[in-house]
Amino acid sequence: MTVAKNKLILFCLIIFVASAVEVLFTSAVLANDEMRSSPLFVTSRPVEHQFTRVATGYGAISQDRRHVAAYFSSGDTMKIKIGEAARVELLDSANKSEFMQGLVSGILRNADPKTGQSVVTITMMKKANVPSRTYASIDITLSSRMSLAVPTTAVIVAAGKFLVFKQDEKGDFDKTKVTVGSQEPDFTEIKNGLSVSDTVLVQGALEWYQNLMGGGSNDDDRGDD
């Protein structure tokens, strides 16, 4: 009698556990379906985006109002060449800006060893209509290239790795490791891990990840497969 009773109890426990697992699985599926249909989650494909790296220096216009000597980081000046185009913004005492075009006419590297800065001289195309010693900000394009990119909101950082959620054939989102390059406020360069034919979650990626990991929000605790 005792053996039969124990078997009955064991059978009931098995039925209970199986039912609980089924409920949890169904809840998870429904939750994922609800998240996929939510307007908070938006998908898109990677695009070709132009990434431009610009070096910025600061200085003042000369007495003849045709030249600007500006300080740049020594690392940037290693990539600047004589004759390159420069965009000059002049800011007068009334905080009124005037934009002018110029060319790099001189480079004095490591001009200030204490700060590691170099001096770049810009010759402007015409004389500026501002007093000498007027504050100037100079932008010089160091590089510009087209590269595969996704909206920056699609990329999350977990345990020191960059992840996106790529949609599979069933419509689910799989956690995918990617190698990133240049990062801008709106776009992040993808060097490896995606192709132009992929579809990724570009809005709601962090929320999806937190749901996947059981609601965790601490970056240090996030792992990867």
C-alpha positions in Angstrom: 0.0 0.0 0.0 2.8 2.4 0.9 4.6 1.7 -2.4 1.5 2.4 -4.4 0.9 5.6 -2.5 4.5 6.8 -3.1 4.1 6.0 -6.8 0.9 8.0 -6.9 2.6 11.0 -5.2 5.5 10.8 -7.6 3.2 10.7 -10.6 1.3 13.7 -9.3 4.6 15.6 -8.8 5.7 14.8 -12.4 2.4 16.0 -13.7 2.7 19.2 -11.6 6.2 20.0 -12.8 5.3 19.3 -16.4 2.3 21.6 -16.2 4.5 24.3 -14.5 7.1 24.1 -17.3 4.4 24.3 -19.9 3.0 27.4 -18.3 6.4 29.1 -18.1 7.2 28.2 -21.7 3.8 29.5 -22.9 4.2 32.7 -20.9 7.7 33.3 -22.3 6.4 32.7 -25.9 3.5 35.0 -25.4 5.8 37.7 -23.8 8.1 37.5 -26.7 5.2 37.7 -29.2 3.9 40.7 -27.3 7.3 42.4 -27.3 7.7 41.8 -31.1 4.4 43.4 -31.8 5.0 46.3 -29.5 5.5 49.7 -31.2 8.5 50.2 -28.9 10.5 47.7 -30.9 11.6 48.8 -34.4 13.7 46.9 -36.9 15.9 48.0 -39.8 18.7 46.7 -42.1 22.3 47.9 -41.9 23.0 50.8 -44.3 26.1 52.3 -46.0 27.0 55.4 -44.0 29.7 58.0 -44.5 32.0 58.2 -41.5 34.2 61.3 -41.3 36.9 62.0 -38.8 37.7 65.6 -38.1 40.5 67.2 -36.2 39.7 70.4 -34.3 42.1 73.0 -33.2 41.8 76.4 -31.4 43.8 79.6 -31.9 43.5 83.2 -32.9 43.6 85.2 -36.2 46.9 87.0 -37.0 47.4 90.8 -37.2 47.1 90.7 -41.0 43.7 88.9 -40.6 44.7 86.3 -43.2 46.3 83.7 -41.1 45.4 81.6 -38.0 47.8 79.7 -35.8 45.9 77.0 -33.9 46.9 74.2 -31.4 46.1 70.6 -32.4 46.9 67.4 -30.7 50.2 65.9 -31.9 48.4 62.7 -32.9 46.1 64.6 -35.2 48.9 66.6 -36.8 50.6 63.4 -37.8 47.8 63.0 -40.3 47.5 66.6 -41.4 49.4 67.6 -44.6 50.4 70.9 -46.1 47.8 72.2 -48.6 44.8 70.4 -47.0 41.5 72.3 -46.8 40.4 73.8 -43.4 37.2 75.3 -42.2 37.7 78.3 -40.0 35.1 79.6 -37.6 35.8 83.1 -36.2 34.0 84.2 -33.1 34.0 87.9 -32.3 33.4 89.6 -28.9 29.6 89.6 -29.6 29.7 85.8 -30.0 28.9 86.3 -33.7 30.4 83.6 -35.9 32.0 84.0 -39.4 33.0 81.0 -41.4 35.8 81.0 -43.9 37.8 78.6 -45.9 41.6 78.2 -45.8 44.5 75.9 -46.5 47.1 74.4 -44.2 50.3 76.4 -44.8 52.5 75.3 -41.9 52.9 72.6 -39.2 55.1 72.9 -36.1 54.9 69.5 -34.4 55.4 69.2 -30.6 55.4 72.9 -30.2 54.4 72.5 -26.6 56.0 69.4 -25.1 54.2 69.9 -21.8 50.7 69.4 -23.4 51.8 67.3 -26.4 50.2 69.8 -28.8 51.4 71.0 -32.2 50.7 74.3 -34.0 49.1 74.4 -37.4 49.0 77.6 -39.5 46.1 78.2 -41.8 46.1 80.7 -44.6 42.6 81.9 -45.4 41.3 82.5 -48.9 40.6 86.2 -48.1 41.0 88.7 -45.3 38.6 88.3 -42.4 36.3 91.1 -41.4 37.2 90.8 -37.7 39.8 92.4 -35.5 43.2 90.6 -35.1 43.5 88.1 -32.2 39.9 87.1 -32.7 39.2 83.6 -31.4 39.2 80.9 -34.1 38.2 77.3 -34.3 39.6 75.2 -37.1 38.2 71.9 -38.5 40.4 69.7 -40.8 39.0 66.5 -42.2 41.4 63.6 -41.6 39.5 60.8 -43.2 36.1 60.0 -44.9 34.8 56.7 -45.9 31.6 54.8 -46.6 31.0 51.8 -44.3 28.3 49.4 -43.1 26.5 50.8 -40.1 23.5 50.5 -37.9 21.7 53.1 -35.7 23.7 53.4 -32.5 20.6 52.4 -30.5 20.9 48.9 -32.0 24.2 48.2 -30.3 24.5 47.3 -26.6 27.6 46.6 -24.6 27.5 43.4 -22.5 30.5 42.1 -20.5 32.8 44.1 -22.7 31.3 42.8 -25.9 29.3 44.6 -28.6 25.9 42.9 -29.3 23.0 43.4 -31.7 19.8 41.4 -32.0 19.5 39.9 -35.5 16.1 38.6 -36.7 16.0 35.0 -37.8 13.7 33.2 -40.3 11.1 32.7 -37.6 11.0 36.4 -36.6 12.9 35.9 -33.3 15.8 38.0 -32.4 19.1 36.3 -31.8 21.9 37.8 -29.8 24.8 38.4 -32.2 28.4 39.6 -31.4 29.7 42.3 -33.7 32.9 44.2 -34.2 32.4 47.9 -34.2 34.5 50.7 -35.7 33.7 54.4 -35.6 30.9 55.5 -33.4 28.7 58.6 -33.8 25.7 59.7 -31.9 23.4 58.4 -34.7 25.3 55.6 -36.4 27.9 52.9 -35.4 30.2 51.3 -37.9 29.9 47.5 -38.1 33.2 45.9 -39.2 32.2 42.3 -38.8 29.1 40.2 -37.8 26.4 41.7 -40.0 25.6 42.0 -43.7 23.3 44.4 -45.7 20.7 41.6 -45.9 20.3 41.2 -42.2 17.5 42.7 -40.1 18.3 44.0 -36.6 16.4 45.5 -33.7 17.3 49.2 -33.8 14.8 50.4 -31.1 14.2 48.6 -27.9 17.4 46.5 -28.0 18.3 47.1 -24.4 14.8 46.3 -23.2 14.9 43.1 -25.3 18.2 42.1 -23.7 17.0 42.8 -20.2 13.9 40.6 -20.9 16.2 37.9 -22.3 18.4 38.0 -19.2 15.5 38.0 -16.8 15.2 41.7 -16.2 18.8 42.4 -15.2 20.1 45.9 -15.8 23.7 45.8 -14.5 26.1 45.9 -17.4 28.8 44.1 -15.4 26.5 41.1 -15.0 25.6 40.7 -18.6 27.0 37.7 -20.3 27.1 36.2 -23.8 26.7 32.8 -25.3 
